[in-house]
Amino acid sequence: MRTMLAVLVVALAAGVAGSTASDSRVIRGDEWIGSFAVKKNGKLGGALAAFGAPSSTTRGDGSCRVRWNRLGLQISFYNLGGQDACGRTTGFFQSATINGRGWRTVQGLRIGDAGARVRRLFPSAERHGNRWWLVPRFTQATGRYPGLSAGVNGGKVTDFRVVYGAGGE
């Protein structure tokens, strides 16, 4: 009985670890990038908890660009209140560009896929130049914008962008 219980615990732990690893590079609309909750905890501290130590951080005037080279991920944070945009609790999510291999949308669109897959997986997608708006959004302040978009160049998906038009001021 103990042996069977131990085997069951190990199997469950492996299953949980496997599902966590497989979900770590899944983009769920403009709400989640891997385990980072863009709208729920869209602060720099949340991104650091999800992705670990960044490769680089670049400060600007009220902005902060953070890169994770190993993930092919760059996130821009901002602060309109005069506080540090690179602060764990004061840097608010603005946008992310994702171009690393292994990333995919929850619908299954991947970096490197043929551009034709965009229409099959996102039948309502709107083309805007070389970008496809996969999840269109609207705010009173800015009007329509792409919450999630995919770049297509040379017939291939090259990147995803996530934008949150009201990141938390």
N, C-alpha and C positions, 0 to 999 in steps of 0.2 A: 504494500500500500504506500509506504513512504517513497519507495523508488518510483512508483507510478506518479505520485504527486510531484516529486522532484523533476521528473521528465516533463510533466505538464507545465510546471512553472518555467522551466528553461524554454520550452516551445513557445509559450505565450510571450515571454520576454523577447525572444528572437523575432516573433511576429510583430510586436510593437516596434521594436527597433527597425525592422525592415520597412514598416509602413511609414515611420517617421523619416527615414532616409529617402524613401521614394517620393515623399511629399515635399521634401526640402527645396526643390526647384520647380514647384508648381505655382503658376500665377492664376489667382482666382479673381477674374475681373479687375476692378480697380480697388478691391478690398484687401487682398492678401498677396504678398510677394513671399513665397515660401512660408515661413512661420511668422513673418512680420505683418501685423495687422495695421495696414496703412491708415485707416480711418479711426480705428479704435484706440490704437497706441502709436500714432504717427509722429513720434518724437525720435530724436537721434538715439536716446537711450534704448528705445524699443528695437531700433535697427541693429545697434551694437549687440543686444542680447540675442537677436536672431542670427546675425551673420558673423559675430566675433570681431576681432581687431581688424580695422581697415588697413589697406595698403597705403592710403594717403588721405589727407584732409587738407582742403584748400579753402582758406577764409576769403570772403569778399565783403563788400559793404552790405551788411544785413543778410548775407548768404553764407552757405557752407556747402562745399561739394566733397562728398566722401566716396571713396572708391574701394572696392573689394576686387582686386585684379583676378584672384583665383576663381571668383564666381562670375566674372564678366558683368559686374554690377556697379552702377554709379547712382548715387542718390543725392539730390539737392535738397537742402533744408533752408529755412528762412526764419527771420523774426522781425516783425514790423514794429515791435514795441521797444526797440533800442537795446534789447538784451542779446546775449551771445547766441548767434545762430548755430554755433558749434557746441553749444551746451547740451548735456544729456537731457535736460528737462525743458530747455528753452529753444531748441532747434526743432522746427516744425516741418514735416514732410511737404515738399512741393512737387517733385517729380523724380522718376527713376528711369534710367535707360539700362536695358538688360540685353547683352549680346553674347553671353557665354554659352557654350555648348551645354546641353543637358537641361536647359530651361524649356518648359512647355506650359501652355495654358491648360486649364482643367478640361477643355474640350479636346486636347491632344495636338494642338498646333505647336510645332517646335522650331527653334532656330535651325536654319538649313533646309526646312521643308520647301517644296515647290510652292510658288506663289498661288497656284490654282487651288491649293488646299484651303486657303483663306475662305473663299466663297462656299466651299463644301461644309466647312466646320462652323462658319459664321455667316449664314445666309442673309442676314440683315446688315452685314458690314458695308460701310460706305467708303468709297475710294476718294482720297484727297491727295493728288499727286502720287508720290511713291509710298504713301502711308495709307493703311486701311484702318478706319475707325471701327474697332471691334465692339467697344462699349461706349457709345456716345452719351454725353451728359449735358446738363444745362444748369447754369446759375444766373440769377438776376444780374450779378455784377459783371460777368464776362460773356454771357450768352452760351452758345454751344461749344463744346470742347471734347476731345477724345479722352475718356477716362482710361481706356486701354486701347492702344493702337499697335499695329505691326508694320515695320518697314519692309518693303520688298524691293530688292535691287537685283538685276541680272536674273530675274525669274525665281529668286530664292528669298525666304524670310531671313532678314539680317538682324533684326532686333525687335524688342518690345519696349513700349514706353507706357508708364503708368503716371497719371496726373491726378492730383486731388485739388480741385479748384477752391476748396475752403479748408485748408490744412490746419486751422486751429488757433486763431488769434482771438 
